[in-house]
Amino acid sequence: MSIVKWSPMKELEEMRKDMERFFGDIFEPFPRRRRWWLRPTEPGVVVPNIDMYDKKDEIVVKAELPGVEKDNVELTISKDSLTIKGETKKEQEIKEEDYYCSERSYGSFLRTIALPVGIDADKAKATFKNGVIEIRLPKIEEVKPKEIKVQVE
């Protein structure tokens, strides 16, 4: 048996790595995490990945919907949120014992996104191309602040 010199810095470094691994698993985006509680052939949770960004006069939301037909997508817009709802279906039925690997998820999905500013839902437009839906949400015309001059005596 050999004697190993104790190093408090080494223990702190190992603890830091453990904490990074722990919090990395918690805060990593849900669809990218390995769903260890599901068997590979069972349908999983489908959550579309999105990009949302601000243009001068509108908010643009892009969502990845691979394998989804545009007729199977439903958008609902309220004053402060956007809901994307739909379903992905298997092309054909394959027996479970015939699979070598099955990582794709099938089933219904629903994602509600909080909007950062007020939008005009009546003027919203959506396009669907190559499995990506792009939703353009025009911002509402906000009331301009009234300027009042205060005289100081």
N, C-alpha and C positions, 0 to 999 in steps of 0.2 A: 504494500500500500504506500502510495506516495503522498507527500504533503503538498497541498496547493495553497498558495498565498491568497488570502481573502482580499477582494477588491470591492469597496463599496460602489465605485463608479461603474463597474461591470454589472452589478446587480441593478443599479439605477437604469442603465442602458437597456437591460433585458426587460425591466418593468415598463419602460417607455415603449419598446417595441410591442409588448403585449397589449398595452393600452391603444396604440395605433391600430393594431389588428382588430381589437374589440370594437372600437368606434368606427373603423372603416367598414366593418360588416353591418353595423347599424345604419349608417348614413349613406351607404352606397345606394344609388337608384334601384328601386325594387325590381324592375324587369331584368336587370343585369345580374342580380344575385342568383345564386344556385338555389333552386327550390328543393331542398333536401327532403322535405316532408311529403313530396309528391313522387309517385312512381313515374318513370319516364313516359309511359304510355297513357297515363291518366290526363284528362284535360286540366290545364293549369289556369292561372289567373292571367288574363291578357290585359295589359295596361299600355296604351299607345304612348310612345315617347314623343315629346313636343319641343318645339322652339317657339318662344314668344318674344317679340321685339316691338319697339316703338318707332313708328315713322312720325313725320311731322303732324299729319292729320288723321292718323289711324294706328290701330294696334293690329299686328299681323301674327297669326298663330298658324304654325305648320305642325301637322301630326303625321307620324309614320303609321300607315295602315296596310302593311304588305299582305297580299292575298285576299283583301277585302274588296268586294265590288261596290261601286258608288251607290247602287240601289240599296245596299245593306247598311248604309251610314245615315244616322239621324243627328241633326244639330239642333240644339235648343239654346237660345240666347235670352238671358234676362238682363236687368240693368247692371248687375255686378258679377255675372258669371257666364261661362260658356260650357255646355255639356256636349260631349261627343259620345254617341252611343251606336253600337253596331254588333256585328257577329262575324266570326271567321268560321268557315266550314271546311271539313276534310273533303278532298276531291273524290275519294273512293274509300270503301271500307276494306281495311286490311286486318287480317287476324293478328292478335297480340303476339302469338308465338312466331310469326314471320318477321318481326322487327329485330334488327340488330341495334338500332338506336332511334329514339324518338324524342326530340327536344323541342319541337314546335308546339305551340299552344293553340288550342281551338276552343271556341265557345263565344259567349256573349261578352262584351266589354262595355264599360261605362267610365268616363273620366270627366270630372267637373273641374274647371279651371277658374280660379278667382281672377277677375279682370282688375287691373290697377287703376283704371280711370273709367268714367262714364262713357258709354258708347251709344250710338244710334242704331238700334237693332233693325229698324226698317230698311236701312241702307247697307246692311251687311251682305257680303258676297263670298262665295266659296267656289274653288276650283279643285278638281281631283285629277292628278296626273302621276303615273308611274308609282302608285301606292302611297302617294303623299297628298294629303288634303291641305289646302291653303285657305285660310279664312281671313278675310280683310274686314275689320270692324272699325268704321269711321267714328272718331271721337265726337261727342256732342259739343255744340257751341255753348261755351260757358258764358255766363253773364259777366260782362266786363266790369271791373270794380269802378265805382263812382268816386271821382276825385273831389275831395272837399278841402278847401284851403282854410287853415286855421290861423287866425291872426293872434300873434303873441303881443301882449301889452307889457 
